[in-house]
């Protein structure tokens, strides 16, 4: 079993410039005012592009959130595919146990999602099932399935269950009620229970 990532499609130079301007403007506005408070009109005005360009390219604010998260997700995916152990396979030396990689994934994913919780939440909850249509979800699911495959009867189902506790809506509720440290500890309880021995 192998993890694979689809390379991003090629863009025209003017489209790439507009995309960069929009993402830069959106990131600045979201950081300053919060994701929920910023309109697509405000992003278009700050980027100096027409609203039609913005809506054609990103669809809605959730599409914009997905685009903003793309580079961060790719960094995490690269670390999983070819980074140092235990998150990545490492190179040479002793083999890393799947349970170590599972825990490293939980920590790295929590770092990523808690740093960008509002954006991830918007991208995952824009419409019913949005989380599962995001390409990154398939990557995370496949990675966990591979790590669990030899130790549980149904690694695919177990991977979905572990990813459920990492859902942004769920994590938002946990962070708001118990704080990030306790939320992180609670997630690790589930990963401990699933970790191959």
N, C-alpha and C positions, 0 to 999 in steps of 0.2 A: 504494500500500500504506500502511496506516495502523495505528498502535498503538492499541489500545483497552484500557481497564481497566473491569472490572465494579465498580460501587459496592457497598459492603458492605450486607447486608440490614438493615432496620430492626429494632430490639430493643425489647422492653418495658422500662420504667424499672427494674423490679426485676432483670430479667435483665442489663441493662447494669451495674447496681451490683455484682451478683455477679461478673460477668465482670471488671470492673475490680479487685475485691478479689482474685480468684484470680490475675490476671496480676501484680498488685503483689506478692502473697505469693510466687508462683513466681519472679519476677525476683530478689527479695531472697534466697530460699533458694538458688537456683542460683548467684548471685554469691558467697554465703557458703560453700557446701559443694560446689559443682560439680554439673553437670547429672546425671551418672551416679549421684551419691550421694543424691539427693533422691527420695523416694517420692511417689506421688500422695496417699497418706494424709497425709503431712506437709504437702503443699500445701493439702489440704482443711482440715486443722486450723488452719494458719496463716491461712487466708482466712476461717475461721469459716463454712464451708459444708459441707453433707453430701457424703459421697463420691459418692453417686448424682448429685448436681447436677454435680459435677466431671466424672465419667465420661460423663454424658449430653451435657454441653456440649463436652468436648474429646476424648473417647474414650480417649486414653492420653497418655503423656508426650510423644510425638512430636506429637500434635495440640496440646498445650500449647505446644511449641516453635514450631510454625507460627504460632500466635496471637501469641506474643511477638515474632516476627520480622515480623509483618504491617505494623506501623507503619513500621518501618525500611525494609522493601521498598517501601512506598508512597512514602516520602520519596525514595528512589533513582529510582523510576519517575517521580515528578513532575519531578525534575531532568532526566531524559532527555527527557520530553515537552515541558517548557516552561522549563527552566532556562537559565542562561548557557552559552555555547559554551566549550569544545568538547564537554562532556558533553551538553548540551542544544542545541537548534537556535539559541539566542541570538535576537537581534532586530536587524534593520538591519545595516549594515556588510557586510563581505565574507562570502561563504558559507563555511561550515566544511566542509572536505573529509571524506568518509566515513572515511578512514584516521585523521584526528585524532580523530573521534568514537569510532572503534573502540578506540583507545588510551586515551582518556578513560574509556570504559566499563570496560576492563580494570582501570584504576587504582581507579575508584570501586567496582567490584564487589569487588575484593580488599580495599579498606578495610573495606567492609561485612562480608564473610565472615570475614576474619581477626579482626575485633573481636568476632564472635559465633560462632566456629568450632564450639564444642561444641553450641550450639543448632541451627545449620545442619546439622551432621553428623547429629544426632538426627532432624531433620525429613526429611532426605534418605535415611536408611538404615533407617527403622523397619520397612519391609517391602520386598520386591523391587519395584523400579520406583517407589518413593515419590517420588523426586525429580521424576519426569516428570509426576506427578499434581498437584503443587503448582502453583497458578495462576501464580505468579511465573515459573516456568521457561518457560511459554509466552510470557510477556511478554519475557523476556531473549532467547529464541530468535527471536521475531519481530523484535525490534530489531536483532539481529546479521544476520538474513537481509536486512533492508532495507538495512543498511550494506554488505553484501557483494554484493547482487543484481546490480549492474552490473559487477562486476569478476571474478566467478568463475562457472564453468559451473554449479555447483550450490550456490548460496548457502545453501539449507536444510540440506544435509548438512554443509557447512563450518561453519555456525553450531552444529550439534550437536557437531562435533569441537572447536570452541573452548570450548564450555561444558563439555565433558568434562574439560578441564584445570583448570576452576574448580570441579569437584565437591569437596564438603567432605571426603569420605573421602580423595581424592587429595591435597588440600591439607594435611590433617592429617598424612599420611605424609611429605610433603615438609617441612613445618615441623618435625616431630620429628627428621628426619634431617639437613636442611641449613640450617634456620632460615628465618624469614620473609623476609629480604631476598633470599636466593638463590632461594627459592620464587617470589617476585614476579618476579625477573629471568628465571627459566625460563619462567614464563607469558608474559612479554612476547616471548620468542623465537617462540612459536607465533603470537601476535598480529601480530608483525612480518612473519612469513612470509605471513600471510593478508591483511594490510592492502592495500587497493587502492592502486595506484601513481598 
